[in-house]
Amino acid sequence: MKRKRPSVNTAARLFLAFGSSALLLGCSPSGTGGSNHPPVSLKYRDHTLPDERHAAISQALLDLADGGIGERMKAEEYLTIIGQALGGRITPYVAQLLSHNKSEVRDAATRIIITTAGADAVPYLIDFLNSPNPMIRRDAAVKIRLVTGREFGYEYDAPEDERRAAVEKWKEWWRAVSAGGGIGRRPSRGE
């Protein structure tokens, strides 16, 4: 009798509670305990994450990119849960799928980034403000306001020229913030 693998929710809860030990229990984003696919070749690697977590994220990205609809849905849920637990540190991993050839993969990656966004996701959120999809624009606008506390007059349903002008203000602000050390940096005495 074949043992049933834990669901994605169970796998994510175990991952959060026990880290790499959850992988030893046979949990994976697809719920299959792994697949026959080689690990995703990632350009980005967060060296502060243990190898087992990196491997689990890689597998979820592979399932999201190349799996069937069920695998993609489970992988999106898994990456969202893990991304929230890691405080948005999953953004650079998921961002690699924003240029995928399948629109459903790009859309899933966008939803994950918006849902798990921290300060590191601000450049992606700014790009999402120009999306042709009004729901992506709306969600990105809400999240970027939450993350930064800024608005710059952006309204997701405004005419395109007004949106572009507001996005330019966002880009200028982000360049200045990035040059100054980021959102979390405390101002010096002279500022």
C-alpha positions as MATLAB code, in Angstrom:
seq = 'MKRKRPSVNTAARLFLAFGSSALLLGCSPSGTGGSNHPPVSLKYRDHTLPDERHAAISQALLDLADGGIGERMKAEEYLTIIGQALGGRITPYVAQLLSHNKSEVRDAATRIIITTAGADAVPYLIDFLNSPNPMIRRDAAVKIRLVTGREFGYEYDAPEDERRAAVEKWKEWWRAVSAGGGIGRRPSRGE';
ca = [
       0.000    0.000    0.000;
       1.416    3.308   -1.087;
       1.587    6.010    1.582;
      -0.374    9.181    0.762;
       1.777   12.335    0.701;
       0.783   15.388    2.752;
      -1.169   18.136    1.013;
       0.439   21.432    0.056;
      -1.007   23.094    3.173;
       0.400   20.364    5.377;
       3.732   20.549    3.568;
       3.898   24.324    4.000;
       2.977   24.143    7.707;
       5.610   21.452    8.266;
       8.152   23.483    6.315;
       7.448   26.527    8.472;
       7.589   24.535   11.693;
      10.448   22.160   10.937;
      12.258   23.629    7.937;
      14.276   21.031    6.084;
      12.865   18.234    8.257;
       9.577   18.605    6.355;
      11.377   17.514    3.209;
      12.559   14.387    4.983;
       8.906   13.592    5.666;
       8.315   13.449    1.921;
       6.579   16.782    1.510;
       6.927   18.754   -1.658;
       4.906   21.499   -3.313;
       3.373   19.029   -5.754;
       2.493   16.672   -2.920;
       4.249   13.843   -4.719;
       7.418   13.789   -2.680;
       9.383   15.097   -5.642;
       9.263   14.596   -9.379;
      11.382   13.159  -12.115;
      12.308   16.654  -13.283;
      15.796   17.971  -12.585;
      15.876   20.980  -10.229;
      15.095   24.361  -11.771;
      18.251   26.069  -12.929;
      18.082   29.264  -10.905;
      20.152   32.337  -11.598;
      19.312   33.674   -8.148;
      20.392   31.934   -4.937;
      19.704   33.246   -1.427;
      22.731   31.879    0.409;
      21.098   32.499    3.782;
      18.538   29.762    3.075;
      19.471   26.150    3.835;
      20.021   23.941    0.782;
      16.846   21.980    1.521;
      14.694   25.118    1.426;
      16.362   26.244   -1.773;
      15.636   22.792   -3.251;
      11.968   22.950   -2.184;
      11.577   26.403   -3.708;
      13.299   25.188   -6.892;
      10.884   22.256   -7.139;
       7.893   24.538   -6.631;
       9.171   26.872   -9.359;
       9.557   23.907  -11.712;
       6.014   22.755  -10.917;
       4.747   26.285  -11.505;
       6.609   26.641  -14.798;
       6.158   23.186  -16.304;
       3.419   21.397  -14.383;
      -0.182   20.806  -15.245;
      -2.880   23.079  -13.899;
      -3.148   21.159  -10.614;
       0.594   21.253  -10.026;
       0.717   24.961  -10.902;
      -2.073   25.762   -8.455;
      -0.394   23.813   -5.652;
       2.982   25.361   -6.437;
       1.495   28.876   -6.423;
      -0.129   28.245   -3.044;
       3.084   26.752   -1.636;
       5.286   29.595   -2.900;
       2.825   32.161   -1.522;
       2.801   30.562    1.937;
       6.571   30.174    2.020;
       7.063   33.688    0.607;
       4.937   35.165    3.374;
       6.881   33.186    5.978;
      10.202   34.346    4.553;
       9.133   37.987    4.557;
       9.158   38.400    0.792;
      12.649   36.932    0.338;
      11.186   34.645   -2.306;
      10.645   37.534   -4.756;
      13.956   37.182   -6.655;
      13.278   33.472   -7.162;
       9.747   33.969   -8.471;
      10.679   37.020  -10.548;
      12.610   34.710  -12.861;
       9.239   33.458  -14.131;
       7.963   36.915  -15.117;
       9.401   36.398  -18.604;
       8.069   32.828  -19.019;
       6.473   32.070  -22.385;
       3.154   30.961  -20.797;
       0.900   33.807  -19.667;
      -0.618   31.705  -16.870;
       2.876   31.205  -15.399;
       3.661   34.944  -15.649;
       0.299   35.748  -14.026;
       0.923   33.278  -11.180;
       4.404   34.733  -10.592;
       2.881   38.218  -10.518;
       0.252   37.161   -7.969;
       2.895   35.535   -5.744;
       5.102   38.639   -5.808;
       2.190   40.952   -5.061;
       0.950   38.758   -2.207;
       4.348   38.235   -0.577;
       5.895   41.610   -1.403;
       8.321   43.341    0.882;
      10.660   46.242    0.159;
      12.684   44.076   -2.256;
       9.625   43.762   -4.504;
       9.057   47.500   -5.013;
      10.706   47.588   -8.486;
       8.449   44.727   -9.634;
       5.378   46.382   -8.128;
       6.235   49.577   -9.990;
       6.434   47.584  -13.237;
       3.085   45.928  -12.468;
       1.498   49.390  -12.291;
       1.866   49.454  -16.109;
       0.178   46.076  -16.629;
      -2.529   45.868  -19.277;
      -4.574   43.917  -16.701;
      -6.474   46.371  -14.461;
      -6.709   43.844  -11.605;
      -2.931   43.427  -11.525;
      -2.567   47.231  -11.555;
      -5.077   47.526   -8.707;
      -3.418   44.832   -6.573;
       0.072   46.220   -7.211;
      -1.098   49.737   -6.287;
      -2.593   48.520   -3.011;
       0.511   46.517   -2.097;
       3.039   49.207   -3.024;
       1.135   51.705   -0.865;
       1.213   49.249    2.041;
       4.923   48.530    1.617;
       6.083   52.117    1.088;
       3.432   54.355    2.621;
       3.477   56.449   -0.589;
       0.928   57.097   -3.358;
       2.173   59.611   -5.964;
      -1.347   60.068   -7.335;
      -1.511   56.648   -8.991;
      -4.992   55.285   -9.702;
      -5.208   51.924  -11.439;
      -8.283   52.912  -13.456;
      -7.050   56.367  -14.526;
      -6.358   57.113  -18.196;
      -3.074   55.662  -19.442;
      -1.230   59.000  -19.686;
      -2.075   59.822  -16.036;
      -0.950   56.355  -14.928;
       2.341   56.728  -16.828;
       3.036   60.094  -15.183;
       2.409   58.614  -11.718;
       4.585   55.575  -12.521;
       7.421   57.937  -13.512;
       7.118   59.586  -10.077;
       7.333   56.113   -8.495;
      10.442   55.308  -10.536;
      12.133   58.595   -9.610;
      11.319   58.024   -5.943;
      12.636   54.451   -6.067;
      15.915   55.555   -7.701;
      16.402   58.119   -4.916;
      15.507   55.637   -2.171;
      17.750   52.938   -3.661;
      20.672   55.360   -3.904;
      20.103   56.315   -0.269;
      20.220   52.765    1.094;
      16.642   51.540    0.726;
      13.314   51.895    2.472;
      14.437   50.540    5.827;
      17.412   52.903    6.150;
      17.269   55.428    8.950;
      18.004   59.017    7.961;
      21.259   60.545    9.145;
      21.199   63.560   11.468;
      21.515   66.023    8.583;
      18.487   64.704    6.678;
];
